């Protein structure tokens, strides 16, 4: 992971950046930084892998639909002051790409929270925006479809996107952040481990 190259690209695009050797270090940083806040968490395998919910819930009111499923939980997360999520891909040229089924994660990263944090493992870093879109569609989406037991061709085969029209399709909206939204402070925590999809 080229810290200097990533930092230069994302800072020039309006993002703050921090770098961590492990998910445990990133989780500890957020636990120390966030106290007495309302925190919403978007769907994220990375959050689960680093045990972030358990740490944050000790000193904050945390809403995460992986703990309590349903649309009401997603709506509550949308009212939180801080939002934490990941991205399906981050390019070395400074773009973040996310695909979503319901659109709740995408919406929360655009406008509303006082602060958004992204957790990005080294496996999600790709050379450019085109590669980031490809990764989101052909790597992250099939794995997430399998994880959620979606009845889609990509979940059944697990190898690529089939651009299906299935009701269970989870890649319904794609968001490319060319720059950090100008009213939503956004910080990327790059982690030198393979995390999430």
C-alpha positions as CSV (number, residue, x, y, z in Angstrom):
1,X,0.0,0.0,0.0
2,X,1.6,3.3,-1.1
3,X,0.6,5.6,1.7
4,X,2.1,8.8,0.2
5,X,0.4,8.2,-3.2
6,X,-3.0,7.5,-1.7
7,X,-2.7,10.5,0.7
8,X,-1.8,12.9,-2.1
9,X,-4.6,11.7,-4.3
10,X,-7.4,11.7,-1.7
11,X,-6.3,14.9,0.1
12,X,-6.2,16.7,-3.2
13,X,-9.9,15.5,-3.6
14,X,-11.0,16.9,-0.3
15,X,-10.7,13.8,1.9
16,X,-8.8,13.5,5.2
17,X,-6.7,10.3,5.5
18,X,-5.1,8.2,8.2
19,X,-3.1,5.0,7.8
20,X,-3.1,2.0,10.1
21,X,-1.1,-1.2,10.1
22,X,-4.1,-3.3,11.3
23,X,-7.9,-3.2,11.7
24,X,-7.4,-3.3,15.5
25,X,-5.4,-0.1,15.4
26,X,-8.1,1.6,13.3
27,X,-10.8,0.4,15.6
28,X,-8.9,1.7,18.6
29,X,-8.4,5.1,16.9
30,X,-12.2,5.4,16.3
31,X,-13.0,4.2,19.8
32,X,-10.7,6.9,21.3
33,X,-12.0,9.6,18.9
34,X,-15.7,9.0,19.3
35,X,-17.3,9.4,22.7
36,X,-20.9,10.3,23.6
37,X,-21.9,10.4,19.9
38,X,-24.8,9.0,17.9
39,X,-23.2,6.7,15.3
40,X,-24.8,5.0,12.3
41,X,-23.0,2.1,10.6
42,X,-23.6,1.1,7.0
43,X,-23.5,-2.5,5.8
44,X,-19.8,-3.5,6.3
45,X,-18.1,-6.8,6.6
46,X,-15.0,-4.8,7.6
47,X,-16.7,-3.3,10.6
48,X,-17.6,-6.8,11.8
49,X,-14.1,-8.2,11.1
50,X,-12.4,-5.5,13.3
51,X,-14.9,-5.7,16.1
52,X,-15.7,-2.0,15.8
53,X,-19.4,-2.1,16.9
54,X,-18.5,-3.6,20.2
55,X,-15.9,-1.0,20.9
56,X,-18.0,2.0,19.9
57,X,-21.1,0.8,21.7
58,X,-19.3,1.1,25.1
59,X,-19.3,4.9,24.9
60,X,-21.8,5.8,22.1
61,X,-25.3,5.2,20.9
62,X,-24.6,3.0,17.9
63,X,-27.2,2.0,15.2
64,X,-26.2,-0.9,12.9
65,X,-28.6,-2.9,10.8
66,X,-26.3,-6.0,11.1
67,X,-27.3,-6.0,14.8
68,X,-31.0,-5.2,14.3
69,X,-32.2,-5.9,10.8
70,X,-34.8,-3.8,9.0
71,X,-35.6,-0.6,7.3
72,X,-36.4,1.2,10.6
73,X,-32.8,0.6,11.8
74,X,-31.5,2.0,8.5
75,X,-33.7,5.1,9.0
76,X,-32.4,5.6,12.5
77,X,-28.8,5.3,11.3
78,X,-29.6,8.1,8.8
79,X,-30.3,10.4,11.8
80,X,-26.9,9.9,13.5
81,X,-24.2,12.6,13.8
82,X,-21.5,10.2,12.6
83,X,-21.6,7.6,9.9
84,X,-19.1,4.8,9.4
85,X,-19.0,2.5,6.4
86,X,-16.5,1.1,3.9
87,X,-16.3,1.3,0.1
88,X,-16.2,-1.4,-2.5
89,X,-13.1,0.1,-4.0
90,X,-10.7,3.0,-3.7
91,X,-8.6,4.2,-6.6
92,X,-5.0,5.4,-6.5
93,X,-6.3,8.4,-8.4
94,X,-8.5,9.4,-5.5
95,X,-12.0,8.1,-6.2
96,X,-14.3,6.0,-3.9
97,X,-16.8,3.6,-5.5
98,X,-19.8,2.0,-3.8
99,X,-22.7,-0.1,-5.0
100,X,-25.8,-0.6,-3.0
101,X,-29.2,-2.2,-3.2
102,X,-31.3,0.0,-0.9
103,X,-29.1,3.1,-1.3
104,X,-29.0,3.9,2.4
105,X,-25.2,3.7,2.6
106,X,-24.8,5.9,-0.5
107,X,-27.2,8.5,0.7
108,X,-25.5,8.8,4.1
109,X,-22.1,9.4,2.6
110,X,-23.4,12.3,0.5
111,X,-25.2,14.6,2.9
112,X,-26.4,14.7,6.5
113,X,-23.9,13.4,9.0
114,X,-21.4,15.8,10.7
115,X,-18.7,13.3,9.9
116,X,-18.3,10.2,7.7
117,X,-15.5,7.6,8.1
118,X,-14.6,5.1,5.5
119,X,-12.7,1.9,6.5
120,X,-10.6,0.7,3.5
121,X,-8.5,-2.5,3.5
122,X,-5.6,-2.8,1.1
123,X,-7.4,-5.4,-1.0
124,X,-9.9,-2.7,-2.1
125,X,-7.2,-0.4,-3.6
126,X,-7.0,-0.4,-7.4
127,X,-5.1,1.7,-9.9
128,X,-7.9,4.0,-11.3
129,X,-11.6,4.7,-11.3
130,X,-12.4,2.2,-14.1
131,X,-10.8,-0.5,-12.1
132,X,-12.7,0.6,-9.0
133,X,-16.0,0.3,-10.8
134,X,-15.0,-3.1,-12.2
135,X,-14.0,-4.3,-8.7
136,X,-17.3,-3.1,-7.1
137,X,-19.3,-4.9,-9.8
138,X,-17.4,-8.1,-10.3
139,X,-15.7,-8.8,-7.0
140,X,-17.6,-7.0,-4.2
141,X,-21.2,-7.4,-5.5
142,X,-21.0,-11.2,-6.0
143,X,-19.5,-11.8,-2.6
144,X,-22.0,-9.6,-0.9
145,X,-24.8,-11.3,-2.8
146,X,-23.5,-14.7,-1.5
147,X,-23.2,-13.3,2.0
148,X,-26.8,-12.2,2.0
149,X,-28.0,-15.4,0.3
150,X,-29.5,-13.4,-2.5
151,X,-31.1,-15.4,-5.3
152,X,-29.1,-14.0,-8.1
153,X,-26.8,-15.5,-10.8
154,X,-23.7,-13.8,-9.2
155,X,-24.5,-15.3,-5.8
156,X,-25.1,-18.8,-7.2
157,X,-21.9,-18.8,-9.3
158,X,-19.8,-16.3,-7.3
159,X,-17.6,-15.4,-10.2
160,X,-18.8,-12.1,-11.7
161,X,-21.7,-9.8,-12.3
162,X,-24.3,-11.1,-14.8
163,X,-26.2,-7.7,-15.0
164,X,-29.4,-9.5,-14.0
165,X,-32.9,-8.2,-13.6
166,X,-33.6,-10.3,-10.5
167,X,-35.7,-8.8,-7.7
168,X,-33.0,-9.7,-5.3
169,X,-30.3,-7.8,-7.2
170,X,-28.1,-5.9,-4.7
171,X,-26.2,-3.7,-7.2
172,X,-29.0,-1.2,-8.0
173,X,-27.2,2.1,-7.5
174,X,-23.5,3.0,-8.0
175,X,-21.9,6.0,-6.4
176,X,-18.6,7.4,-7.6
177,X,-17.1,10.0,-5.2
178,X,-14.8,12.0,-7.4
179,X,-14.3,14.5,-4.5
180,X,-15.5,14.6,-0.9
181,X,-19.0,16.2,-0.7
182,X,-18.5,19.8,0.2
183,X,-20.9,19.7,3.2
184,X,-19.9,16.3,4.5
185,X,-16.5,16.0,6.2
186,X,-15.1,12.7,5.1
187,X,-12.1,10.8,6.5
188,X,-10.7,7.6,5.0
189,X,-8.9,5.1,7.3
190,X,-6.6,3.0,5.1
191,X,-5.8,-0.3,6.8
192,X,-2.8,-2.4,5.7
193,X,-4.8,-5.7,5.9
194,X,-7.2,-7.5,3.6
195,X,-10.6,-6.6,5.0
196,X,-14.2,-7.0,3.7
197,X,-15.2,-7.4,0.1
